[in-house]
Amino acid sequence: MAKPKLRKQGKPKITPRGKQVLIRPVEEQGRVSEHGIFTPVKVEQERKAIGTVEAVGPDVKDIKKGDNVIYGAFAGEKIAFKESIDNIEYLLLFEEDILAFIEFKV
């Protein structure tokens, strides 16, 4: 039996169900401490990960699209889409997996 194929019609719209949240992970190269020690991204990912909320499920109360969040590095399910030459990765996780919000003060 042949597998059904998804029809590609522009950018996909992903709508999480229930208390799930769709995150677009932010790629980090690593960081430099105040003492000048570089920590590679693989070590940073052992502790936490950051991303931007792309969509929320109908039962999510205090998280909204556009929020910058910190979540567990091993939480959720990865989803990848190929758009033109770019691979776009998302992460689908539960509301409880979000550890904190990030606010940038100007």
Phi and psi restraints in degrees (range 20) as a CNS / XPLOR table:
assign (resid 1 and name C) (resid 2 and name N)
       (resid 2 and name CA) (resid 2 and name C) 1.0 -78.5 20.0 2
assign (resid 2 and name N) (resid 2 and name CA)
       (resid 2 and name C) (resid 3 and name N) 1.0 144.0 20.0 2
assign (resid 2 and name C) (resid 3 and name N)
       (resid 3 and name CA) (resid 3 and name C) 1.0 -76.1 20.0 2
assign (resid 3 and name N) (resid 3 and name CA)
       (resid 3 and name C) (resid 4 and name N) 1.0 139.0 20.0 2
assign (resid 3 and name C) (resid 4 and name N)
       (resid 4 and name CA) (resid 4 and name C) 1.0 -70.0 20.0 2
assign (resid 4 and name N) (resid 4 and name CA)
       (resid 4 and name C) (resid 5 and name N) 1.0 145.7 20.0 2
assign (resid 4 and name C) (resid 5 and name N)
       (resid 5 and name CA) (resid 5 and name C) 1.0 -104.9 20.0 2
assign (resid 5 and name N) (resid 5 and name CA)
       (resid 5 and name C) (resid 6 and name N) 1.0 142.0 20.0 2
assign (resid 5 and name C) (resid 6 and name N)
       (resid 6 and name CA) (resid 6 and name C) 1.0 -75.3 20.0 2
assign (resid 6 and name N) (resid 6 and name CA)
       (resid 6 and name C) (resid 7 and name N) 1.0 138.2 20.0 2
assign (resid 6 and name C) (resid 7 and name N)
       (resid 7 and name CA) (resid 7 and name C) 1.0 -81.4 20.0 2
assign (resid 7 and name N) (resid 7 and name CA)
       (resid 7 and name C) (resid 8 and name N) 1.0 129.9 20.0 2
assign (resid 7 and name C) (resid 8 and name N)
       (resid 8 and name CA) (resid 8 and name C) 1.0 -94.4 20.0 2
assign (resid 8 and name N) (resid 8 and name CA)
       (resid 8 and name C) (resid 9 and name N) 1.0 116.0 20.0 2
assign (resid 8 and name C) (resid 9 and name N)
       (resid 9 and name CA) (resid 9 and name C) 1.0 -135.4 20.0 2
assign (resid 9 and name N) (resid 9 and name CA)
       (resid 9 and name C) (resid 10 and name N) 1.0 77.1 20.0 2
assign (resid 9 and name C) (resid 10 and name N)
       (resid 10 and name CA) (resid 10 and name C) 1.0 77.7 20.0 2
assign (resid 10 and name N) (resid 10 and name CA)
       (resid 10 and name C) (resid 11 and name N) 1.0 -158.6 20.0 2
assign (resid 10 and name C) (resid 11 and name N)
       (resid 11 and name CA) (resid 11 and name C) 1.0 -71.1 20.0 2
assign (resid 11 and name N) (resid 11 and name CA)
       (resid 11 and name C) (resid 12 and name N) 1.0 133.3 20.0 2
assign (resid 11 and name C) (resid 12 and name N)
       (resid 12 and name CA) (resid 12 and name C) 1.0 -71.3 20.0 2
assign (resid 12 and name N) (resid 12 and name CA)
       (resid 12 and name C) (resid 13 and name N) 1.0 144.3 20.0 2
assign (resid 12 and name C) (resid 13 and name N)
       (resid 13 and name CA) (resid 13 and name C) 1.0 -107.6 20.0 2
assign (resid 13 and name N) (resid 13 and name CA)
       (resid 13 and name C) (resid 14 and name N) 1.0 117.1 20.0 2
assign (resid 13 and name C) (resid 14 and name N)
       (resid 14 and name CA) (resid 14 and name C) 1.0 -107.9 20.0 2
assign (resid 14 and name N) (resid 14 and name CA)
       (resid 14 and name C) (resid 15 and name N) 1.0 124.4 20.0 2
assign (resid 14 and name C) (resid 15 and name N)
       (resid 15 and name CA) (resid 15 and name C) 1.0 -114.9 20.0 2
assign (resid 15 and name N) (resid 15 and name CA)
       (resid 15 and name C) (resid 16 and name N) 1.0 110.6 20.0 2
assign (resid 15 and name C) (resid 16 and name N)
       (resid 16 and name CA) (resid 16 and name C) 1.0 -65.2 20.0 2
assign (resid 16 and name N) (resid 16 and name CA)
       (resid 16 and name C) (resid 17 and name N) 1.0 152.9 20.0 2
assign (resid 16 and name C) (resid 17 and name N)
       (resid 17 and name CA) (resid 17 and name C) 1.0 -102.0 20.0 2
assign (resid 17 and name N) (resid 17 and name CA)
       (resid 17 and name C) (resid 18 and name N) 1.0 153.9 20.0 2
assign (resid 17 and name C) (resid 18 and name N)
       (resid 18 and name CA) (resid 18 and name C) 1.0 54.1 20.0 2
assign (resid 18 and name N) (resid 18 and name CA)
       (resid 18 and name C) (resid 19 and name N) 1.0 -125.4 20.0 2
assign (resid 18 and name C) (resid 19 and name N)
       (resid 19 and name CA) (resid 19 and name C) 1.0 -99.0 20.0 2
assign (resid 19 and name N) (resid 19 and name CA)
       (resid 19 and name C) (resid 20 and name N) 1.0 32.3 20.0 2
assign (resid 19 and name C) (resid 20 and name N)
       (resid 20 and name CA) (resid 20 and name C) 1.0 -99.2 20.0 2
assign (resid 20 and name N) (resid 20 and name CA)
       (resid 20 and name C) (resid 21 and name N) 1.0 156.2 20.0 2
assign (resid 20 and name C) (resid 21 and name N)
       (resid 21 and name CA) (resid 21 and name C) 1.0 -131.7 20.0 2
assign (resid 21 and name N) (resid 21 and name CA)
       (resid 21 and name C) (resid 22 and name N) 1.0 138.7 20.0 2
assign (resid 21 and name C) (resid 22 and name N)
       (resid 22 and name CA) (resid 22 and name C) 1.0 -99.9 20.0 2
assign (resid 22 and name N) (resid 22 and name CA)
       (resid 22 and name C) (resid 23 and name N) 1.0 123.9 20.0 2
assign (resid 22 and name C) (resid 23 and name N)
       (resid 23 and name CA) (resid 23 and name C) 1.0 -115.6 20.0 2
assign (resid 23 and name N) (resid 23 and name CA)
       (resid 23 and name C) (resid 24 and name N) 1.0 142.2 20.0 2
assign (resid 23 and name C) (resid 24 and name N)
       (resid 24 and name CA) (resid 24 and name C) 1.0 -105.4 20.0 2
assign (resid 24 and name N) (resid 24 and name CA)
       (resid 24 and name C) (resid 25 and name N) 1.0 106.4 20.0 2
assign (resid 24 and name C) (resid 25 and name N)
       (resid 25 and name CA) (resid 25 and name C) 1.0 -60.5 20.0 2
assign (resid 25 and name N) (resid 25 and name CA)
       (resid 25 and name C) (resid 26 and name N) 1.0 144.9 20.0 2
assign (resid 25 and name C) (resid 26 and name N)
       (resid 26 and name CA) (resid 26 and name C) 1.0 -94.3 20.0 2
assign (resid 26 and name N) (resid 26 and name CA)
       (resid 26 and name C) (resid 27 and name N) 1.0 126.2 20.0 2
assign (resid 26 and name C) (resid 27 and name N)
       (resid 27 and name CA) (resid 27 and name C) 1.0 -75.6 20.0 2
assign (resid 27 and name N) (resid 27 and name CA)
       (resid 27 and name C) (resid 28 and name N) 1.0 126.1 20.0 2
assign (resid 27 and name C) (resid 28 and name N)
       (resid 28 and name CA) (resid 28 and name C) 1.0 -115.3 20.0 2
assign (resid 28 and name N) (resid 28 and name CA)
       (resid 28 and name C) (resid 29 and name N) 1.0 141.7 20.0 2
assign (resid 28 and name C) (resid 29 and name N)
       (resid 29 and name CA) (resid 29 and name C) 1.0 -87.5 20.0 2
assign (resid 29 and name N) (resid 29 and name CA)
       (resid 29 and name C) (resid 30 and name N) 1.0 -15.5 20.0 2
assign (resid 29 and name C) (resid 30 and name N)
       (resid 30 and name CA) (resid 30 and name C) 1.0 130.1 20.0 2
assign (resid 30 and name N) (resid 30 and name CA)
       (resid 30 and name C) (resid 31 and name N) 1.0 -174.7 20.0 2
assign (resid 30 and name C) (resid 31 and name N)
       (resid 31 and name CA) (resid 31 and name C) 1.0 -144.1 20.0 2
assign (resid 31 and name N) (resid 31 and name CA)
       (resid 31 and name C) (resid 32 and name N) 1.0 159.8 20.0 2
assign (resid 31 and name C) (resid 32 and name N)
       (resid 32 and name CA) (resid 32 and name C) 1.0 -113.4 20.0 2
assign (resid 32 and name N) (resid 32 and name CA)
       (resid 32 and name C) (resid 33 and name N) 1.0 126.5 20.0 2
assign (resid 32 and name C) (resid 33 and name N)
       (resid 33 and name CA) (resid 33 and name C) 1.0 -73.3 20.0 2
assign (resid 33 and name N) (resid 33 and name CA)
       (resid 33 and name C) (resid 34 and name N) 1.0 173.0 20.0 2
assign (resid 33 and name C) (resid 34 and name N)
       (resid 34 and name CA) (resid 34 and name C) 1.0 -64.7 20.0 2
assign (resid 34 and name N) (resid 34 and name CA)
       (resid 34 and name C) (resid 35 and name N) 1.0 -17.4 20.0 2
assign (resid 34 and name C) (resid 35 and name N)
       (resid 35 and name CA) (resid 35 and name C) 1.0 -96.1 20.0 2
assign (resid 35 and name N) (resid 35 and name CA)
       (resid 35 and name C) (resid 36 and name N) 1.0 4.9 20.0 2
assign (resid 35 and name C) (resid 36 and name N)
       (resid 36 and name CA) (resid 36 and name C) 1.0 86.8 20.0 2
assign (resid 36 and name N) (resid 36 and name CA)
       (resid 36 and name C) (resid 37 and name N) 1.0 14.1 20.0 2
assign (resid 36 and name C) (resid 37 and name N)
       (resid 37 and name CA) (resid 37 and name C) 1.0 -90.4 20.0 2
assign (resid 37 and name N) (resid 37 and name CA)
       (resid 37 and name C) (resid 38 and name N) 1.0 124.3 20.0 2
assign (resid 37 and name C) (resid 38 and name N)
       (resid 38 and name CA) (resid 38 and name C) 1.0 -85.8 20.0 2
assign (resid 38 and name N) (resid 38 and name CA)
       (resid 38 and name C) (resid 39 and name N) 1.0 128.8 20.0 2
assign (resid 38 and name C) (resid 39 and name N)
       (resid 39 and name CA) (resid 39 and name C) 1.0 -110.2 20.0 2
assign (resid 39 and name N) (resid 39 and name CA)
       (resid 39 and name C) (resid 40 and name N) 1.0 115.0 20.0 2
assign (resid 39 and name C) (resid 40 and name N)
       (resid 40 and name CA) (resid 40 and name C) 1.0 -64.1 20.0 2
assign (resid 40 and name N) (resid 40 and name CA)
       (resid 40 and name C) (resid 41 and name N) 1.0 158.9 20.0 2
assign (resid 40 and name C) (resid 41 and name N)
       (resid 41 and name CA) (resid 41 and name C) 1.0 -59.5 20.0 2
assign (resid 41 and name N) (resid 41 and name CA)
       (resid 41 and name C) (resid 42 and name N) 1.0 -34.2 20.0 2
assign (resid 41 and name C) (resid 42 and name N)
       (resid 42 and name CA) (resid 42 and name C) 1.0 -63.1 20.0 2
assign (resid 42 and name N) (resid 42 and name CA)
       (resid 42 and name C) (resid 43 and name N) 1.0 -36.5 20.0 2
assign (resid 42 and name C) (resid 43 and name N)
       (resid 43 and name CA) (resid 43 and name C) 1.0 -71.6 20.0 2
assign (resid 43 and name N) (resid 43 and name CA)
       (resid 43 and name C) (resid 44 and name N) 1.0 -40.9 20.0 2
assign (resid 43 and name C) (resid 44 and name N)
       (resid 44 and name CA) (resid 44 and name C) 1.0 -61.1 20.0 2
assign (resid 44 and name N) (resid 44 and name CA)
       (resid 44 and name C) (resid 45 and name N) 1.0 -38.4 20.0 2
assign (resid 44 and name C) (resid 45 and name N)
       (resid 45 and name CA) (resid 45 and name C) 1.0 -68.0 20.0 2
assign (resid 45 and name N) (resid 45 and name CA)
       (resid 45 and name C) (resid 46 and name N) 1.0 -19.3 20.0 2
assign (resid 45 and name C) (resid 46 and name N)
       (resid 46 and name CA) (resid 46 and name C) 1.0 -65.3 20.0 2
assign (resid 46 and name N) (resid 46 and name CA)
       (resid 46 and name C) (resid 47 and name N) 1.0 -27.2 20.0 2
assign (resid 46 and name C) (resid 47 and name N)
       (resid 47 and name CA) (resid 47 and name C) 1.0 -99.6 20.0 2
assign (resid 47 and name N) (resid 47 and name CA)
       (resid 47 and name C) (resid 48 and name N) 1.0 -46.5 20.0 2
assign (resid 47 and name C) (resid 48 and name N)
       (resid 48 and name CA) (resid 48 and name C) 1.0 -159.2 20.0 2
assign (resid 48 and name N) (resid 48 and name CA)
       (resid 48 and name C) (resid 49 and name N) 1.0 168.9 20.0 2
assign (resid 48 and name C) (resid 49 and name N)
       (resid 49 and name CA) (resid 49 and name C) 1.0 -142.1 20.0 2
assign (resid 49 and name N) (resid 49 and name CA)
       (resid 49 and name C) (resid 50 and name N) 1.0 154.4 20.0 2
assign (resid 49 and name C) (resid 50 and name N)
       (resid 50 and name CA) (resid 50 and name C) 1.0 -124.0 20.0 2
assign (resid 50 and name N) (resid 50 and name CA)
       (resid 50 and name C) (resid 51 and name N) 1.0 155.0 20.0 2
assign (resid 50 and name C) (resid 51 and name N)
       (resid 51 and name CA) (resid 51 and name C) 1.0 -167.3 20.0 2
assign (resid 51 and name N) (resid 51 and name CA)
       (resid 51 and name C) (resid 52 and name N) 1.0 177.3 20.0 2
assign (resid 51 and name C) (resid 52 and name N)
       (resid 52 and name CA) (resid 52 and name C) 1.0 -113.6 20.0 2
assign (resid 52 and name N) (resid 52 and name CA)
       (resid 52 and name C) (resid 53 and name N) 1.0 134.6 20.0 2
assign (resid 52 and name C) (resid 53 and name N)
       (resid 53 and name CA) (resid 53 and name C) 1.0 -72.6 20.0 2
assign (resid 53 and name N) (resid 53 and name CA)
       (resid 53 and name C) (resid 54 and name N) 1.0 125.4 20.0 2
assign (resid 53 and name C) (resid 54 and name N)
       (resid 54 and name CA) (resid 54 and name C) 1.0 -99.1 20.0 2
assign (resid 54 and name N) (resid 54 and name CA)
       (resid 54 and name C) (resid 55 and name N) 1.0 -32.5 20.0 2
assign (resid 54 and name C) (resid 55 and name N)
       (resid 55 and name CA) (resid 55 and name C) 1.0 -160.6 20.0 2
assign (resid 55 and name N) (resid 55 and name CA)
       (resid 55 and name C) (resid 56 and name N) 1.0 155.8 20.0 2
assign (resid 55 and name C) (resid 56 and name N)
       (resid 56 and name CA) (resid 56 and name C) 1.0 -131.0 20.0 2
assign (resid 56 and name N) (resid 56 and name CA)
       (resid 56 and name C) (resid 57 and name N) 1.0 151.5 20.0 2
assign (resid 56 and name C) (resid 57 and name N)
       (resid 57 and name CA) (resid 57 and name C) 1.0 -74.7 20.0 2
assign (resid 57 and name N) (resid 57 and name CA)
       (resid 57 and name C) (resid 58 and name N) 1.0 166.1 20.0 2
assign (resid 57 and name C) (resid 58 and name N)
       (resid 58 and name CA) (resid 58 and name C) 1.0 -66.5 20.0 2
assign (resid 58 and name N) (resid 58 and name CA)
       (resid 58 and name C) (resid 59 and name N) 1.0 -20.8 20.0 2
assign (resid 58 and name C) (resid 59 and name N)
       (resid 59 and name CA) (resid 59 and name C) 1.0 -96.5 20.0 2
assign (resid 59 and name N) (resid 59 and name CA)
       (resid 59 and name C) (resid 60 and name N) 1.0 3.6 20.0 2
assign (resid 59 and name C) (resid 60 and name N)
       (resid 60 and name CA) (resid 60 and name C) 1.0 -82.6 20.0 2
assign (resid 60 and name N) (resid 60 and name CA)
       (resid 60 and name C) (resid 61 and name N) 1.0 129.0 20.0 2
assign (resid 60 and name C) (resid 61 and name N)
       (resid 61 and name CA) (resid 61 and name C) 1.0 -98.9 20.0 2
assign (resid 61 and name N) (resid 61 and name CA)
       (resid 61 and name C) (resid 62 and name N) 1.0 -51.4 20.0 2
assign (resid 61 and name C) (resid 62 and name N)
       (resid 62 and name CA) (resid 62 and name C) 1.0 -108.8 20.0 2
assign (resid 62 and name N) (resid 62 and name CA)
       (resid 62 and name C) (resid 63 and name N) 1.0 15.5 20.0 2
assign (resid 62 and name C) (resid 63 and name N)
       (resid 63 and name CA) (resid 63 and name C) 1.0 -119.3 20.0 2
assign (resid 63 and name N) (resid 63 and name CA)
       (resid 63 and name C) (resid 64 and name N) 1.0 137.3 20.0 2
assign (resid 63 and name C) (resid 64 and name N)
       (resid 64 and name CA) (resid 64 and name C) 1.0 -133.2 20.0 2
assign (resid 64 and name N) (resid 64 and name CA)
       (resid 64 and name C) (resid 65 and name N) 1.0 162.7 20.0 2
assign (resid 64 and name C) (resid 65 and name N)
       (resid 65 and name CA) (resid 65 and name C) 1.0 -57.7 20.0 2
assign (resid 65 and name N) (resid 65 and name CA)
       (resid 65 and name C) (resid 66 and name N) 1.0 135.9 20.0 2
assign (resid 65 and name C) (resid 66 and name N)
       (resid 66 and name CA) (resid 66 and name C) 1.0 96.5 20.0 2
assign (resid 66 and name N) (resid 66 and name CA)
       (resid 66 and name C) (resid 67 and name N) 1.0 -13.1 20.0 2
assign (resid 66 and name C) (resid 67 and name N)
       (resid 67 and name CA) (resid 67 and name C) 1.0 -65.2 20.0 2
assign (resid 67 and name N) (resid 67 and name CA)
       (resid 67 and name C) (resid 68 and name N) 1.0 140.4 20.0 2
assign (resid 67 and name C) (resid 68 and name N)
       (resid 68 and name CA) (resid 68 and name C) 1.0 -95.9 20.0 2
assign (resid 68 and name N) (resid 68 and name CA)
       (resid 68 and name C) (resid 69 and name N) 1.0 128.2 20.0 2
assign (resid 68 and name C) (resid 69 and name N)
       (resid 69 and name CA) (resid 69 and name C) 1.0 -133.8 20.0 2
assign (resid 69 and name N) (resid 69 and name CA)
       (resid 69 and name C) (resid 70 and name N) 1.0 160.4 20.0 2
assign (resid 69 and name C) (resid 70 and name N)
       (resid 70 and name CA) (resid 70 and name C) 1.0 -110.4 20.0 2
assign (resid 70 and name N) (resid 70 and name CA)
       (resid 70 and name C) (resid 71 and name N) 1.0 133.7 20.0 2
assign (resid 70 and name C) (resid 71 and name N)
       (resid 71 and name CA) (resid 71 and name C) 1.0 -138.9 20.0 2
assign (resid 71 and name N) (resid 71 and name CA)
       (resid 71 and name C) (resid 72 and name N) 1.0 163.9 20.0 2
assign (resid 71 and name C) (resid 72 and name N)
       (resid 72 and name CA) (resid 72 and name C) 1.0 -61.7 20.0 2
assign (resid 72 and name N) (resid 72 and name CA)
       (resid 72 and name C) (resid 73 and name N) 1.0 135.7 20.0 2
assign (resid 72 and name C) (resid 73 and name N)
       (resid 73 and name CA) (resid 73 and name C) 1.0 -62.3 20.0 2
assign (resid 73 and name N) (resid 73 and name CA)
       (resid 73 and name C) (resid 74 and name N) 1.0 -24.2 20.0 2
assign (resid 73 and name C) (resid 74 and name N)
       (resid 74 and name CA) (resid 74 and name C) 1.0 -108.6 20.0 2
assign (resid 74 and name N) (resid 74 and name CA)
       (resid 74 and name C) (resid 75 and name N) 1.0 12.9 20.0 2
assign (resid 74 and name C) (resid 75 and name N)
       (resid 75 and name CA) (resid 75 and name C) 1.0 -82.7 20.0 2
assign (resid 75 and name N) (resid 75 and name CA)
       (resid 75 and name C) (resid 76 and name N) 1.0 153.7 20.0 2
assign (resid 75 and name C) (resid 76 and name N)
       (resid 76 and name CA) (resid 76 and name C) 1.0 81.0 20.0 2
assign (resid 76 and name N) (resid 76 and name CA)
       (resid 76 and name C) (resid 77 and name N) 1.0 -179.2 20.0 2
assign (resid 76 and name C) (resid 77 and name N)
       (resid 77 and name CA) (resid 77 and name C) 1.0 -117.5 20.0 2
assign (resid 77 and name N) (resid 77 and name CA)
       (resid 77 and name C) (resid 78 and name N) 1.0 130.4 20.0 2
assign (resid 77 and name C) (resid 78 and name N)
       (resid 78 and name CA) (resid 78 and name C) 1.0 -78.2 20.0 2
assign (resid 78 and name N) (resid 78 and name CA)
       (resid 78 and name C) (resid 79 and name N) 1.0 140.4 20.0 2
assign (resid 78 and name C) (resid 79 and name N)
       (resid 79 and name CA) (resid 79 and name C) 1.0 -130.8 20.0 2
assign (resid 79 and name N) (resid 79 and name CA)
       (resid 79 and name C) (resid 80 and name N) 1.0 130.0 20.0 2
assign (resid 79 and name C) (resid 80 and name N)
       (resid 80 and name CA) (resid 80 and name C) 1.0 -125.9 20.0 2
assign (resid 80 and name N) (resid 80 and name CA)
       (resid 80 and name C) (resid 81 and name N) 1.0 138.8 20.0 2
assign (resid 80 and name C) (resid 81 and name N)
       (resid 81 and name CA) (resid 81 and name C) 1.0 -127.6 20.0 2
assign (resid 81 and name N) (resid 81 and name CA)
       (resid 81 and name C) (resid 82 and name N) 1.0 142.6 20.0 2
assign (resid 81 and name C) (resid 82 and name N)
       (resid 82 and name CA) (resid 82 and name C) 1.0 -100.0 20.0 2
assign (resid 82 and name N) (resid 82 and name CA)
       (resid 82 and name C) (resid 83 and name N) 1.0 116.4 20.0 2
assign (resid 82 and name C) (resid 83 and name N)
       (resid 83 and name CA) (resid 83 and name C) 1.0 -116.3 20.0 2
assign (resid 83 and name N) (resid 83 and name CA)
       (resid 83 and name C) (resid 84 and name N) 1.0 118.4 20.0 2
assign (resid 83 and name C) (resid 84 and name N)
       (resid 84 and name CA) (resid 84 and name C) 1.0 49.0 20.0 2
assign (resid 84 and name N) (resid 84 and name CA)
       (resid 84 and name C) (resid 85 and name N) 1.0 -115.1 20.0 2
assign (resid 84 and name C) (resid 85 and name N)
       (resid 85 and name CA) (resid 85 and name C) 1.0 -99.4 20.0 2
assign (resid 85 and name N) (resid 85 and name CA)
       (resid 85 and name C) (resid 86 and name N) 1.0 -4.6 20.0 2
assign (resid 85 and name C) (resid 86 and name N)
       (resid 86 and name CA) (resid 86 and name C) 1.0 -98.2 20.0 2
assign (resid 86 and name N) (resid 86 and name CA)
       (resid 86 and name C) (resid 87 and name N) 1.0 141.5 20.0 2
assign (resid 86 and name C) (resid 87 and name N)
       (resid 87 and name CA) (resid 87 and name C) 1.0 -97.6 20.0 2
assign (resid 87 and name N) (resid 87 and name CA)
       (resid 87 and name C) (resid 88 and name N) 1.0 123.7 20.0 2
assign (resid 87 and name C) (resid 88 and name N)
       (resid 88 and name CA) (resid 88 and name C) 1.0 -106.4 20.0 2
assign (resid 88 and name N) (resid 88 and name CA)
       (resid 88 and name C) (resid 89 and name N) 1.0 125.2 20.0 2
assign (resid 88 and name C) (resid 89 and name N)
       (resid 89 and name CA) (resid 89 and name C) 1.0 -109.2 20.0 2
assign (resid 89 and name N) (resid 89 and name CA)
       (resid 89 and name C) (resid 90 and name N) 1.0 138.3 20.0 2
assign (resid 89 and name C) (resid 90 and name N)
       (resid 90 and name CA) (resid 90 and name C) 1.0 -124.8 20.0 2
assign (resid 90 and name N) (resid 90 and name CA)
       (resid 90 and name C) (resid 91 and name N) 1.0 168.1 20.0 2
assign (resid 90 and name C) (resid 91 and name N)
       (resid 91 and name CA) (resid 91 and name C) 1.0 -134.2 20.0 2
assign (resid 91 and name N) (resid 91 and name CA)
       (resid 91 and name C) (resid 92 and name N) 1.0 127.1 20.0 2
assign (resid 91 and name C) (resid 92 and name N)
       (resid 92 and name CA) (resid 92 and name C) 1.0 -104.6 20.0 2
assign (resid 92 and name N) (resid 92 and name CA)
       (resid 92 and name C) (resid 93 and name N) 1.0 117.3 20.0 2
assign (resid 92 and name C) (resid 93 and name N)
       (resid 93 and name CA) (resid 93 and name C) 1.0 -139.8 20.0 2
assign (resid 93 and name N) (resid 93 and name CA)
       (resid 93 and name C) (resid 94 and name N) 1.0 167.4 20.0 2
assign (resid 93 and name C) (resid 94 and name N)
       (resid 94 and name CA) (resid 94 and name C) 1.0 -81.0 20.0 2
assign (resid 94 and name N) (resid 94 and name CA)
       (resid 94 and name C) (resid 95 and name N) 1.0 152.4 20.0 2
assign (resid 94 and name C) (resid 95 and name N)
       (resid 95 and name CA) (resid 95 and name C) 1.0 -52.3 20.0 2
assign (resid 95 and name N) (resid 95 and name CA)
       (resid 95 and name C) (resid 96 and name N) 1.0 -37.3 20.0 2
assign (resid 95 and name C) (resid 96 and name N)
       (resid 96 and name CA) (resid 96 and name C) 1.0 -68.4 20.0 2
assign (resid 96 and name N) (resid 96 and name CA)
       (resid 96 and name C) (resid 97 and name N) 1.0 -18.1 20.0 2
assign (resid 96 and name C) (resid 97 and name N)
       (resid 97 and name CA) (resid 97 and name C) 1.0 -78.3 20.0 2
assign (resid 97 and name N) (resid 97 and name CA)
       (resid 97 and name C) (resid 98 and name N) 1.0 -12.0 20.0 2
assign (resid 97 and name C) (resid 98 and name N)
       (resid 98 and name CA) (resid 98 and name C) 1.0 -81.7 20.0 2
assign (resid 98 and name N) (resid 98 and name CA)
       (resid 98 and name C) (resid 99 and name N) 1.0 122.1 20.0 2
assign (resid 98 and name C) (resid 99 and name N)
       (resid 99 and name CA) (resid 99 and name C) 1.0 -88.3 20.0 2
assign (resid 99 and name N) (resid 99 and name CA)
       (resid 99 and name C) (resid 100 and name N) 1.0 -36.2 20.0 2
assign (resid 99 and name C) (resid 100 and name N)
       (resid 100 and name CA) (resid 100 and name C) 1.0 -164.2 20.0 2
assign (resid 100 and name N) (resid 100 and name CA)
       (resid 100 and name C) (resid 101 and name N) 1.0 161.8 20.0 2
assign (resid 100 and name C) (resid 101 and name N)
       (resid 101 and name CA) (resid 101 and name C) 1.0 -98.2 20.0 2
assign (resid 101 and name N) (resid 101 and name CA)
       (resid 101 and name C) (resid 102 and name N) 1.0 150.5 20.0 2
assign (resid 101 and name C) (resid 102 and name N)
       (resid 102 and name CA) (resid 102 and name C) 1.0 -114.7 20.0 2
assign (resid 102 and name N) (resid 102 and name CA)
       (resid 102 and name C) (resid 103 and name N) 1.0 126.5 20.0 2
assign (resid 102 and name C) (resid 103 and name N)
       (resid 103 and name CA) (resid 103 and name C) 1.0 -118.8 20.0 2
assign (resid 103 and name N) (resid 103 and name CA)
       (resid 103 and name C) (resid 104 and name N) 1.0 130.0 20.0 2
assign (resid 103 and name C) (resid 104 and name N)
       (resid 104 and name CA) (resid 104 and name C) 1.0 -98.5 20.0 2
assign (resid 104 and name N) (resid 104 and name CA)
       (resid 104 and name C) (resid 105 and name N) 1.0 120.2 20.0 2
assign (resid 104 and name C) (resid 105 and name N)
       (resid 105 and name CA) (resid 105 and name C) 1.0 -96.2 20.0 2
assign (resid 105 and name N) (resid 105 and name CA)
       (resid 105 and name C) (resid 106 and name N) 1.0 135.6 20.0 2
